[in-house]
Amino acid sequence: MGISGQDLIYACSAIGAGLAMIAGIGPGVGQGIAAGHGASAVGRNPGAKGDITTTMLLGQAVAETTGLYGLVVAFILMFVKPFS
């Protein structure tokens, strides 16, 4: 069962792309927690809804960058042919 060097590189690129997409789990969990805490904060103090929503959305945008970086790495590994 001989795998040539180029096939091994393609296989490792596909595995690496799959592992890079695991980076999407963290932002999903973090954004869900932030939204839940934001909703409970608005429930406790409805007068501060604007400030709470702004802060929550800013935090979610920062958390999402990790997932986007993982997506970019996965696209690069899948569609940019390494060493070809």
PDB file of N, CA, C and O in Angstrom:
ATOM      1  N   MET A   1       0.853  -1.170   0.000  1.00  0.00           N
ATOM      2  CA  MET A   1       0.000   0.000   0.000  1.00  0.00           C
ATOM      3  C   MET A   1       0.900   1.233   0.000  1.00  0.00           C
ATOM      4  O   MET A   1       1.098   1.873   1.032  1.00  0.00           O
ATOM      5  N   GLY A   2       1.433   1.549  -1.159  1.00  0.00           N
ATOM      6  CA  GLY A   2       2.339   2.678  -1.244  1.00  0.00           C
ATOM      7  C   GLY A   2       1.612   3.966  -1.582  1.00  0.00           C
ATOM      8  O   GLY A   2       0.894   4.052  -2.578  1.00  0.00           O
ATOM      9  N   ILE A   3       1.803   4.933  -0.762  1.00  0.00           N
ATOM     10  CA  ILE A   3       1.223   6.250  -1.011  1.00  0.00           C
ATOM     11  C   ILE A   3       2.348   7.154  -1.471  1.00  0.00           C
ATOM     12  O   ILE A   3       3.380   7.281  -0.811  1.00  0.00           O
ATOM     13  N   SER A   4       2.127   7.784  -2.624  1.00  0.00           N
ATOM     14  CA  SER A   4       3.168   8.670  -3.141  1.00  0.00           C
ATOM     15  C   SER A   4       3.237   9.942  -2.300  1.00  0.00           C
ATOM     16  O   SER A   4       2.329  10.229  -1.520  1.00  0.00           O
ATOM     17  N   GLY A   5       4.289  10.679  -2.460  1.00  0.00           N
ATOM     18  CA  GLY A   5       4.486  11.896  -1.672  1.00  0.00           C
ATOM     19  C   GLY A   5       3.391  12.927  -1.880  1.00  0.00           C
ATOM     20  O   GLY A   5       2.943  13.561  -0.924  1.00  0.00           O
ATOM     21  N   GLN A   6       2.951  13.101  -3.138  1.00  0.00           N
ATOM     22  CA  GLN A   6       1.923  14.099  -3.431  1.00  0.00           C
ATOM     23  C   GLN A   6       0.578  13.691  -2.830  1.00  0.00           C
ATOM     24  O   GLN A   6      -0.139  14.541  -2.302  1.00  0.00           O
ATOM     25  N   ASP A   7       0.227  12.412  -2.902  1.00  0.00           N
ATOM     26  CA  ASP A   7      -1.027  11.949  -2.312  1.00  0.00           C
ATOM     27  C   ASP A   7      -1.015  12.107  -0.795  1.00  0.00           C
ATOM     28  O   ASP A   7      -2.040  12.434  -0.196  1.00  0.00           O
ATOM     29  N   LEU A   8       0.121  11.880  -0.182  1.00  0.00           N
ATOM     30  CA  LEU A   8       0.233  12.060   1.260  1.00  0.00           C
ATOM     31  C   LEU A   8       0.045  13.530   1.642  1.00  0.00           C
ATOM     32  O   LEU A   8      -0.577  13.841   2.658  1.00  0.00           O
ATOM     33  N   ILE A   9       0.582  14.415   0.830  1.00  0.00           N
ATOM     34  CA  ILE A   9       0.423  15.850   1.104  1.00  0.00           C
ATOM     35  C   ILE A   9      -1.040  16.260   0.979  1.00  0.00           C
ATOM     36  O   ILE A   9      -1.537  17.040   1.791  1.00  0.00           O
ATOM     37  N   TYR A  10      -1.732  15.740  -0.037  1.00  0.00           N
ATOM     38  CA  TYR A  10      -3.158  16.057  -0.195  1.00  0.00           C
ATOM     39  C   TYR A  10      -3.980  15.498   0.967  1.00  0.00           C
ATOM     40  O   TYR A  10      -4.892  16.159   1.466  1.00  0.00           O
ATOM     41  N   ALA A  11      -3.653  14.283   1.391  1.00  0.00           N
ATOM     42  CA  ALA A  11      -4.380  13.679   2.511  1.00  0.00           C
ATOM     43  C   ALA A  11      -4.154  14.467   3.795  1.00  0.00           C
ATOM     44  O   ALA A  11      -5.092  14.715   4.553  1.00  0.00           O
ATOM     45  N   CYS A  12      -2.919  14.854   4.033  1.00  0.00           N
ATOM     46  CA  CYS A  12      -2.626  15.638   5.245  1.00  0.00           C
ATOM     47  C   CYS A  12      -3.277  17.015   5.181  1.00  0.00           C
ATOM     48  O   CYS A  12      -3.672  17.564   6.210  1.00  0.00           O
ATOM     49  N   SER A  13      -3.391  17.578   3.972  1.00  0.00           N
ATOM     50  CA  SER A  13      -4.066  18.870   3.829  1.00  0.00           C
ATOM     51  C   SER A  13      -5.545  18.742   4.166  1.00  0.00           C
ATOM     52  O   SER A  13      -6.112  19.622   4.814  1.00  0.00           O
ATOM     53  N   ALA A  14      -6.175  17.654   3.731  1.00  0.00           N
ATOM     54  CA  ALA A  14      -7.594  17.441   4.036  1.00  0.00           C
ATOM     55  C   ALA A  14      -7.800  17.218   5.534  1.00  0.00           C
ATOM     56  O   ALA A  14      -8.746  17.751   6.116  1.00  0.00           O
ATOM     57  N   ILE A  15      -6.930  16.442   6.153  1.00  0.00           N
ATOM     58  CA  ILE A  15      -7.035  16.217   7.600  1.00  0.00           C
ATOM     59  C   ILE A  15      -6.809  17.522   8.357  1.00  0.00           C
ATOM     60  O   ILE A  15      -7.519  17.817   9.318  1.00  0.00           O
ATOM     61  N   GLY A  16      -5.827  18.294   7.927  1.00  0.00           N
ATOM     62  CA  GLY A  16      -5.562  19.583   8.573  1.00  0.00           C
ATOM     63  C   GLY A  16      -6.728  20.551   8.424  1.00  0.00           C
ATOM     64  O   GLY A  16      -7.034  21.306   9.347  1.00  0.00           O
ATOM     65  N   ALA A  17      -7.383  20.529   7.258  1.00  0.00           N
ATOM     66  CA  ALA A  17      -8.546  21.403   7.064  1.00  0.00           C
ATOM     67  C   ALA A  17      -9.681  21.003   8.003  1.00  0.00           C
ATOM     68  O   ALA A  17     -10.365  21.861   8.561  1.00  0.00           O
ATOM     69  N   GLY A  18      -9.876  19.698   8.174  1.00  0.00           N
ATOM     70  CA  GLY A  18     -10.900  19.242   9.112  1.00  0.00           C
ATOM     71  C   GLY A  18     -10.580  19.636  10.542  1.00  0.00           C
ATOM     72  O   GLY A  18     -11.468  20.040  11.293  1.00  0.00           O
ATOM     73  N   LEU A  19      -9.324  19.523  10.918  1.00  0.00           N
ATOM     74  CA  LEU A  19      -8.927  19.931  12.272  1.00  0.00           C
ATOM     75  C   LEU A  19      -9.053  21.444  12.456  1.00  0.00           C
ATOM     76  O   LEU A  19      -9.389  21.916  13.543  1.00  0.00           O
ATOM     77  N   ALA A  20      -8.782  22.200  11.388  1.00  0.00           N
ATOM     78  CA  ALA A  20      -8.907  23.657  11.487  1.00  0.00           C
ATOM     79  C   ALA A  20     -10.361  24.066  11.715  1.00  0.00           C
ATOM     80  O   ALA A  20     -10.623  25.088  12.350  1.00  0.00           O
ATOM     81  N   MET A  21     -11.301  23.286  11.209  1.00  0.00           N
ATOM     82  CA  MET A  21     -12.706  23.628  11.391  1.00  0.00           C
ATOM     83  C   MET A  21     -13.194  23.351  12.808  1.00  0.00           C
ATOM     84  O   MET A  21     -14.271  23.806  13.194  1.00  0.00           O
ATOM     85  N   ILE A  22     -12.417  22.615  13.579  1.00  0.00           N
ATOM     86  CA  ILE A  22     -12.765  22.433  14.993  1.00  0.00           C
ATOM     87  C   ILE A  22     -12.724  23.782  15.709  1.00  0.00           C
ATOM     88  O   ILE A  22     -13.345  23.956  16.757  1.00  0.00           O
ATOM     89  N   ALA A  23     -11.990  24.730  15.137  1.00  0.00           N
ATOM     90  CA  ALA A  23     -11.914  26.070  15.728  1.00  0.00           C
ATOM     91  C   ALA A  23     -13.272  26.762  15.746  1.00  0.00           C
ATOM     92  O   ALA A  23     -13.434  27.766  16.440  1.00  0.00           O
ATOM     93  N   GLY A  24     -14.242  26.256  15.007  1.00  0.00           N
ATOM     94  CA  GLY A  24     -15.579  26.856  15.014  1.00  0.00           C
ATOM     95  C   GLY A  24     -16.394  26.507  16.241  1.00  0.00           C
ATOM     96  O   GLY A  24     -17.421  27.138  16.494  1.00  0.00           O
ATOM     97  N   ILE A  25     -15.964  25.518  17.012  1.00  0.00           N
ATOM     98  CA  ILE A  25     -16.729  25.116  18.194  1.00  0.00           C
ATOM     99  C   ILE A  25     -16.637  26.180  19.289  1.00  0.00           C
ATOM    100  O   ILE A  25     -17.642  26.520  19.913  1.00  0.00           O
ATOM    101  N   GLY A  26     -15.445  26.701  19.518  1.00  0.00           N
ATOM    102  CA  GLY A  26     -15.238  27.688  20.585  1.00  0.00           C
ATOM    103  C   GLY A  26     -16.065  28.953  20.407  1.00  0.00           C
ATOM    104  O   GLY A  26     -16.745  29.368  21.346  1.00  0.00           O
ATOM    105  N   PRO A  27     -16.029  29.584  19.224  1.00  0.00           N
ATOM    106  CA  PRO A  27     -16.841  30.784  19.050  1.00  0.00           C
ATOM    107  C   PRO A  27     -18.340  30.519  19.186  1.00  0.00           C
ATOM    108  O   PRO A  27     -19.080  31.367  19.685  1.00  0.00           O
ATOM    109  N   GLY A  28     -18.786  29.341  18.740  1.00  0.00           N
ATOM    110  CA  GLY A  28     -20.214  29.029  18.881  1.00  0.00           C
ATOM    111  C   GLY A  28     -20.635  28.947  20.333  1.00  0.00           C
ATOM    112  O   GLY A  28     -21.680  29.474  20.714  1.00  0.00           O
ATOM    113  N   VAL A  29     -19.830  28.292  21.137  1.00  0.00           N
ATOM    114  CA  VAL A  29     -20.132  28.181  22.564  1.00  0.00           C
ATOM    115  C   VAL A  29     -20.023  29.550  23.233  1.00  0.00           C
ATOM    116  O   VAL A  29     -20.882  29.930  24.029  1.00  0.00           O
ATOM    117  N   GLY A  30     -18.969  30.281  22.905  1.00  0.00           N
ATOM    118  CA  GLY A  30     -18.764  31.603  23.508  1.00  0.00           C
ATOM    119  C   GLY A  30     -19.868  32.587  23.166  1.00  0.00           C
ATOM    120  O   GLY A  30     -20.305  33.355  24.023  1.00  0.00           O
ATOM    121  N   GLN A  31     -20.320  32.570  21.922  1.00  0.00           N
ATOM    122  CA  GLN A  31     -21.386  33.486  21.536  1.00  0.00           C
ATOM    123  C   GLN A  31     -22.706  33.108  22.191  1.00  0.00           C
ATOM    124  O   GLN A  31     -23.495  33.982  22.550  1.00  0.00           O
ATOM    125  N   GLY A  32     -22.950  31.812  22.348  1.00  0.00           N
ATOM    126  CA  GLY A  32     -24.169  31.389  23.038  1.00  0.00           C
ATOM    127  C   GLY A  32     -24.172  31.811  24.496  1.00  0.00           C
ATOM    128  O   GLY A  32     -25.194  32.249  25.025  1.00  0.00           O
ATOM    129  N   ILE A  33     -23.036  31.677  25.133  1.00  0.00           N
ATOM    130  CA  ILE A  33     -22.932  32.096  26.540  1.00  0.00           C
ATOM    131  C   ILE A  33     -23.106  33.609  26.647  1.00  0.00           C
ATOM    132  O   ILE A  33     -23.804  34.095  27.537  1.00  0.00           O
ATOM    133  N   ALA A  34     -22.471  34.354  25.736  1.00  0.00           N
ATOM    134  CA  ALA A  34     -22.589  35.816  25.773  1.00  0.00           C
ATOM    135  C   ALA A  34     -24.025  36.264  25.537  1.00  0.00           C
ATOM    136  O   ALA A  34     -24.501  37.186  26.199  1.00  0.00           O
ATOM    137  N   ALA A  35     -24.720  35.625  24.604  1.00  0.00           N
ATOM    138  CA  ALA A  35     -26.110  35.996  24.344  1.00  0.00           C
ATOM    139  C   ALA A  35     -26.996  35.670  25.542  1.00  0.00           C
ATOM    140  O   ALA A  35     -27.893  36.440  25.885  1.00  0.00           O
ATOM    141  N   GLY A  36     -26.743  34.532  26.173  1.00  0.00           N
ATOM    142  CA  GLY A  36     -27.526  34.179  27.357  1.00  0.00           C
ATOM    143  C   GLY A  36     -27.323  35.143  28.505  1.00  0.00           C
ATOM    144  O   GLY A  36     -28.281  35.545  29.164  1.00  0.00           O
ATOM    145  N   HIS A  37     -26.076  35.516  28.745  1.00  0.00           N
ATOM    146  CA  HIS A  37     -25.802  36.472  29.823  1.00  0.00           C
ATOM    147  C   HIS A  37     -26.329  37.860  29.468  1.00  0.00           C
ATOM    148  O   HIS A  37     -26.789  38.597  30.340  1.00  0.00           O
ATOM    149  N   GLY A  38     -26.259  38.214  28.185  1.00  0.00           N
ATOM    150  CA  GLY A  38     -26.821  39.502  27.762  1.00  0.00           C
ATOM    151  C   GLY A  38     -28.322  39.556  27.962  1.00  0.00           C
ATOM    152  O   GLY A  38     -28.859  40.571  28.408  1.00  0.00           O
ATOM    153  N   ALA A  39     -29.000  38.470  27.634  1.00  0.00           N
ATOM    154  CA  ALA A  39     -30.454  38.425  27.816  1.00  0.00           C
ATOM    155  C   ALA A  39     -30.829  38.502  29.293  1.00  0.00           C
ATOM    156  O   ALA A  39     -31.789  39.181  29.659  1.00  0.00           O
ATOM    157  N   SER A  40     -30.080  37.810  30.133  1.00  0.00           N
ATOM    158  CA  SER A  40     -30.391  37.878  31.565  1.00  0.00           C
ATOM    159  C   SER A  40     -30.078  39.260  32.135  1.00  0.00           C
ATOM    160  O   SER A  40     -30.768  39.733  33.039  1.00  0.00           O
ATOM    161  N   ALA A  41     -29.034  39.909  31.604  1.00  0.00           N
ATOM    162  CA  ALA A  41     -28.706  41.261  32.072  1.00  0.00           C
ATOM    163  C   ALA A  41     -29.795  42.255  31.674  1.00  0.00           C
ATOM    164  O   ALA A  41     -30.139  43.143  32.454  1.00  0.00           O
ATOM    165  N   VAL A  42     -30.335  42.113  30.471  1.00  0.00           N
ATOM    166  CA  VAL A  42     -31.437  42.995  30.052  1.00  0.00           C
ATOM    167  C   VAL A  42     -32.677  42.714  30.895  1.00  0.00           C
ATOM    168  O   VAL A  42     -33.440  43.628  31.208  1.00  0.00           O
ATOM    169  N   GLY A  43     -32.874  41.460  31.257  1.00  0.00           N
ATOM    170  CA  GLY A  43     -34.008  41.123  32.118  1.00  0.00           C
ATOM    171  C   GLY A  43     -33.887  41.759  33.499  1.00  0.00           C
ATOM    172  O   GLY A  43     -34.893  42.155  34.088  1.00  0.00           O
ATOM    173  N   ARG A  44     -32.656  41.862  34.023  1.00  0.00           N
ATOM    174  CA  ARG A  44     -32.456  42.473  35.337  1.00  0.00           C
ATOM    175  C   ARG A  44     -32.530  43.992  35.279  1.00  0.00           C
ATOM    176  O   ARG A  44     -32.997  44.631  36.222  1.00  0.00           O
ATOM    177  N   ASN A  45     -32.057  44.587  34.140  1.00  0.00           N
ATOM    178  CA  ASN A  45     -31.998  46.048  34.033  1.00  0.00           C
ATOM    179  C   ASN A  45     -32.407  46.465  32.615  1.00  0.00           C
ATOM    180  O   ASN A  45     -31.546  46.717  31.772  1.00  0.00           O
ATOM    181  N   PRO A  46     -33.709  46.539  32.352  1.00  0.00           N
ATOM    182  CA  PRO A  46     -34.167  46.866  30.996  1.00  0.00           C
ATOM    183  C   PRO A  46     -33.752  48.263  30.527  1.00  0.00           C
ATOM    184  O   PRO A  46     -33.709  48.519  29.323  1.00  0.00           O
ATOM    185  N   GLY A  47     -33.454  49.145  31.439  1.00  0.00           N
ATOM    186  CA  GLY A  47     -33.065  50.498  31.057  1.00  0.00           C
ATOM    187  C   GLY A  47     -31.705  50.567  30.382  1.00  0.00           C
ATOM    188  O   GLY A  47     -31.423  51.515  29.649  1.00  0.00           O
ATOM    189  N   ALA A  48     -30.875  49.587  30.619  1.00  0.00           N
ATOM    190  CA  ALA A  48     -29.526  49.570  30.045  1.00  0.00           C
ATOM    191  C   ALA A  48     -29.444  48.661  28.820  1.00  0.00           C
ATOM    192  O   ALA A  48     -28.372  48.158  28.484  1.00  0.00           O
ATOM    193  N   LYS A  49     -30.585  48.455  28.154  1.00  0.00           N
ATOM    194  CA  LYS A  49     -30.624  47.525  27.029  1.00  0.00           C
ATOM    195  C   LYS A  49     -29.645  47.913  25.919  1.00  0.00           C
ATOM    196  O   LYS A  49     -28.965  47.043  25.375  1.00  0.00           O
ATOM    197  N   GLY A  50     -29.563  49.182  25.579  1.00  0.00           N
ATOM    198  CA  GLY A  50     -28.680  49.631  24.504  1.00  0.00           C
ATOM    199  C   GLY A  50     -27.218  49.377  24.807  1.00  0.00           C
ATOM    200  O   GLY A  50     -26.476  48.883  23.957  1.00  0.00           O
ATOM    201  N   ASP A  51     -26.806  49.714  26.016  1.00  0.00           N
ATOM    202  CA  ASP A  51     -25.409  49.500  26.405  1.00  0.00           C
ATOM    203  C   ASP A  51     -25.061  48.013  26.470  1.00  0.00           C
ATOM    204  O   ASP A  51     -23.985  47.598  26.039  1.00  0.00           O
ATOM    205  N   ILE A  52     -25.969  47.228  27.005  1.00  0.00           N
ATOM    206  CA  ILE A  52     -25.719  45.790  27.117  1.00  0.00           C
ATOM    207  C   ILE A  52     -25.636  45.153  25.738  1.00  0.00           C
ATOM    208  O   ILE A  52     -24.750  44.339  25.478  1.00  0.00           O
ATOM    209  N   THR A  53     -26.554  45.523  24.857  1.00  0.00           N
ATOM    210  CA  THR A  53     -26.560  44.950  23.513  1.00  0.00           C
ATOM    211  C   THR A  53     -25.301  45.328  22.746  1.00  0.00           C
ATOM    212  O   THR A  53     -24.717  44.487  22.061  1.00  0.00           O
ATOM    213  N   THR A  54     -24.882  46.569  22.852  1.00  0.00           N
ATOM    214  CA  THR A  54     -23.670  47.012  22.163  1.00  0.00           C
ATOM    215  C   THR A  54     -22.444  46.248  22.654  1.00  0.00           C
ATOM    216  O   THR A  54     -21.636  45.777  21.853  1.00  0.00           O
ATOM    217  N   THR A  55     -22.312  46.128  23.956  1.00  0.00           N
ATOM    218  CA  THR A  55     -21.171  45.410  24.521  1.00  0.00           C
ATOM    219  C   THR A  55     -21.211  43.936  24.140  1.00  0.00           C
ATOM    220  O   THR A  55     -20.175  43.348  23.828  1.00  0.00           O
ATOM    221  N   MET A  56     -22.402  43.334  24.163  1.00  0.00           N
ATOM    222  CA  MET A  56     -22.543  41.921  23.814  1.00  0.00           C
ATOM    223  C   MET A  56     -22.160  41.679  22.350  1.00  0.00           C
ATOM    224  O   MET A  56     -21.430  40.733  22.052  1.00  0.00           O
ATOM    225  N   LEU A  57     -22.640  42.518  21.446  1.00  0.00           N
ATOM    226  CA  LEU A  57     -22.332  42.340  20.031  1.00  0.00           C
ATOM    227  C   LEU A  57     -20.853  42.559  19.737  1.00  0.00           C
ATOM    228  O   LEU A  57     -20.284  41.878  18.883  1.00  0.00           O
ATOM    229  N   LEU A  58     -20.230  43.495  20.429  1.00  0.00           N
ATOM    230  CA  LEU A  58     -18.795  43.703  20.263  1.00  0.00           C
ATOM    231  C   LEU A  58     -18.012  42.478  20.734  1.00  0.00           C
ATOM    232  O   LEU A  58     -17.063  42.053  20.075  1.00  0.00           O
ATOM    233  N   GLY A  59     -18.404  41.924  21.850  1.00  0.00           N
ATOM    234  CA  GLY A  59     -17.747  40.717  22.352  1.00  0.00           C
ATOM    235  C   GLY A  59     -17.952  39.527  21.428  1.00  0.00           C
ATOM    236  O   GLY A  59     -17.035  38.728  21.239  1.00  0.00           O
ATOM    237  N   GLN A  60     -19.137  39.399  20.851  1.00  0.00           N
ATOM    238  CA  GLN A  60     -19.383  38.301  19.926  1.00  0.00           C
ATOM    239  C   GLN A  60     -18.580  38.463  18.645  1.00  0.00           C
ATOM    240  O   GLN A  60     -18.116  37.473  18.079  1.00  0.00           O
ATOM    241  N   ALA A  61     -18.411  39.685  18.184  1.00  0.00           N
ATOM    242  CA  ALA A  61     -17.606  39.916  16.978  1.00  0.00           C
ATOM    243  C   ALA A  61     -16.150  39.539  17.221  1.00  0.00           C
ATOM    244  O   ALA A  61     -15.504  38.962  16.346  1.00  0.00           O
ATOM    245  N   VAL A  62     -15.638  39.857  18.388  1.00  0.00           N
ATOM    246  CA  VAL A  62     -14.259  39.491  18.719  1.00  0.00           C
ATOM    247  C   VAL A  62     -14.128  37.968  18.834  1.00  0.00           C
ATOM    248  O   VAL A  62     -13.130  37.397  18.395  1.00  0.00           O
ATOM    249  N   ALA A  63     -15.127  37.316  19.419  1.00  0.00           N
ATOM    250  CA  ALA A  63     -15.075  35.864  19.565  1.00  0.00           C
ATOM    251  C   ALA A  63     -15.159  35.163  18.209  1.00  0.00           C
ATOM    252  O   ALA A  63     -14.578  34.092  18.034  1.00  0.00           O
ATOM    253  N   GLU A  64     -15.860  35.741  17.265  1.00  0.00           N
ATOM    254  CA  GLU A  64     -16.053  35.116  15.959  1.00  0.00           C
ATOM    255  C   GLU A  64     -14.775  35.096  15.129  1.00  0.00           C
ATOM    256  O   GLU A  64     -14.649  34.273  14.222  1.00  0.00           O
ATOM    257  N   THR A  65     -13.829  35.980  15.418  1.00  0.00           N
ATOM    258  CA  THR A  65     -12.616  36.021  14.605  1.00  0.00           C
ATOM    259  C   THR A  65     -11.846  34.708  14.667  1.00  0.00           C
ATOM    260  O   THR A  65     -11.201  34.334  13.688  1.00  0.00           O
ATOM    261  N   THR A  66     -11.896  34.003  15.788  1.00  0.00           N
ATOM    262  CA  THR A  66     -11.205  32.717  15.890  1.00  0.00           C
ATOM    263  C   THR A  66     -11.785  31.720  14.901  1.00  0.00           C
ATOM    264  O   THR A  66     -11.038  31.008  14.230  1.00  0.00           O
ATOM    265  N   GLY A  67     -13.088  31.662  14.805  1.00  0.00           N
ATOM    266  CA  GLY A  67     -13.727  30.766  13.850  1.00  0.00           C
ATOM    267  C   GLY A  67     -13.433  31.145  12.415  1.00  0.00           C
ATOM    268  O   GLY A  67     -13.251  30.273  11.566  1.00  0.00           O
ATOM    269  N   LEU A  68     -13.384  32.429  12.137  1.00  0.00           N
ATOM    270  CA  LEU A  68     -13.084  32.869  10.776  1.00  0.00           C
ATOM    271  C   LEU A  68     -11.642  32.552  10.398  1.00  0.00           C
ATOM    272  O   LEU A  68     -11.373  32.183   9.255  1.00  0.00           O
ATOM    273  N   TYR A  69     -10.721  32.688  11.333  1.00  0.00           N
ATOM    274  CA  TYR A  69      -9.337  32.312  11.048  1.00  0.00           C
ATOM    275  C   TYR A  69      -9.237  30.821  10.740  1.00  0.00           C
ATOM    276  O   TYR A  69      -8.513  30.424   9.827  1.00  0.00           O
ATOM    277  N   GLY A  70      -9.948  30.006  11.484  1.00  0.00           N
ATOM    278  CA  GLY A  70      -9.959  28.570  11.220  1.00  0.00           C
ATOM    279  C   GLY A  70     -10.540  28.257   9.851  1.00  0.00           C
ATOM    280  O   GLY A  70     -10.044  27.372   9.153  1.00  0.00           O
ATOM    281  N   LEU A  71     -11.595  28.978   9.457  1.00  0.00           N
ATOM    282  CA  LEU A  71     -12.198  28.784   8.140  1.00  0.00           C
ATOM    283  C   LEU A  71     -11.234  29.169   7.029  1.00  0.00           C
ATOM    284  O   LEU A  71     -11.139  28.468   6.022  1.00  0.00           O
ATOM    285  N   VAL A  72     -10.526  30.266   7.199  1.00  0.00           N
ATOM    286  CA  VAL A  72      -9.542  30.697   6.195  1.00  0.00           C
ATOM    287  C   VAL A  72      -8.426  29.664   6.062  1.00  0.00           C
ATOM    288  O   VAL A  72      -8.004  29.343   4.951  1.00  0.00           O
ATOM    289  N   VAL A  73      -7.951  29.149   7.183  1.00  0.00           N
ATOM    290  CA  VAL A  73      -6.900  28.126   7.139  1.00  0.00           C
ATOM    291  C   VAL A  73      -7.410  26.874   6.428  1.00  0.00           C
ATOM    292  O   VAL A  73      -6.687  26.273   5.633  1.00  0.00           O
ATOM    293  N   ALA A  74      -8.656  26.479   6.711  1.00  0.00           N
ATOM    294  CA  ALA A  74      -9.219  25.301   6.048  1.00  0.00           C
ATOM    295  C   ALA A  74      -9.341  25.521   4.546  1.00  0.00           C
ATOM    296  O   ALA A  74      -9.027  24.620   3.768  1.00  0.00           O
ATOM    297  N   PHE A  75      -9.792  26.703   4.120  1.00  0.00           N
ATOM    298  CA  PHE A  75      -9.885  26.984   2.681  1.00  0.00           C
ATOM    299  C   PHE A  75      -8.511  26.960   2.020  1.00  0.00           C
ATOM    300  O   PHE A  75      -8.356  26.438   0.916  1.00  0.00           O
ATOM    301  N   ILE A  76      -7.533  27.516   2.686  1.00  0.00           N
ATOM    302  CA  ILE A  76      -6.181  27.514   2.122  1.00  0.00           C
ATOM    303  C   ILE A  76      -5.669  26.084   1.983  1.00  0.00           C
ATOM    304  O   ILE A  76      -5.087  25.733   0.957  1.00  0.00           O
ATOM    305  N   LEU A  77      -5.879  25.262   2.999  1.00  0.00           N
ATOM    306  CA  LEU A  77      -5.403  23.886   2.942  1.00  0.00           C
ATOM    307  C   LEU A  77      -6.132  23.059   1.879  1.00  0.00           C
ATOM    308  O   LEU A  77      -5.545  22.159   1.279  1.00  0.00           O
ATOM    309  N   MET A  78      -7.415  23.367   1.649  1.00  0.00           N
ATOM    310  CA  MET A  78      -8.179  22.579   0.687  1.00  0.00           C
ATOM    311  C   MET A  78      -7.979  23.030  -0.755  1.00  0.00           C
ATOM    312  O   MET A  78      -7.894  22.196  -1.656  1.00  0.00           O
ATOM    313  N   PHE A  79      -7.905  24.327  -0.982  1.00  0.00           N
ATOM    314  CA  PHE A  79      -7.962  24.816  -2.351  1.00  0.00           C
ATOM    315  C   PHE A  79      -6.641  25.351  -2.902  1.00  0.00           C
ATOM    316  O   PHE A  79      -6.510  25.521  -4.114  1.00  0.00           O
ATOM    317  N   VAL A  80      -5.686  25.612  -2.061  1.00  0.00           N
ATOM    318  CA  VAL A  80      -4.369  26.002  -2.549  1.00  0.00           C
ATOM    319  C   VAL A  80      -3.538  24.726  -2.547  1.00  0.00           C
ATOM    320  O   VAL A  80      -3.211  24.187  -1.489  1.00  0.00           O
ATOM    321  N   LYS A  81      -3.208  24.260  -3.710  1.00  0.00           N
ATOM    322  CA  LYS A  81      -2.509  22.968  -3.823  1.00  0.00           C
ATOM    323  C   LYS A  81      -1.087  23.103  -3.300  1.00  0.00           C
ATOM    324  O   LYS A  81      -0.258  23.776  -3.913  1.00  0.00           O
ATOM    325  N   PRO A  82      -0.800  22.465  -2.165  1.00  0.00           N
ATOM    326  CA  PRO A  82       0.541  22.594  -1.583  1.00  0.00           C
ATOM    327  C   PRO A  82       1.584  21.815  -2.393  1.00  0.00           C
ATOM    328  O   PRO A  82       1.358  20.672  -2.790  1.00  0.00           O
ATOM    329  N   PHE A  83       2.680  22.433  -2.616  1.00  0.00           N
ATOM    330  CA  PHE A  83       3.843  21.803  -3.251  1.00  0.00           C
ATOM    331  C   PHE A  83       3.539  21.216  -4.624  1.00  0.00           C
ATOM    332  O   PHE A  83       4.174  20.240  -5.023  1.00  0.00           O
ATOM    333  N   SER A  84       2.580  21.787  -5.361  1.00  0.00           N
ATOM    334  CA  SER A  84       2.284  21.226  -6.682  1.00  0.00           C
ATOM    335  C   SER A  84       2.908  22.046  -7.777  1.00  0.00           C
ATOM    336  O   SER A  84       2.761  21.719  -8.954  1.00  0.00           O
TER     337      SER A  84
END
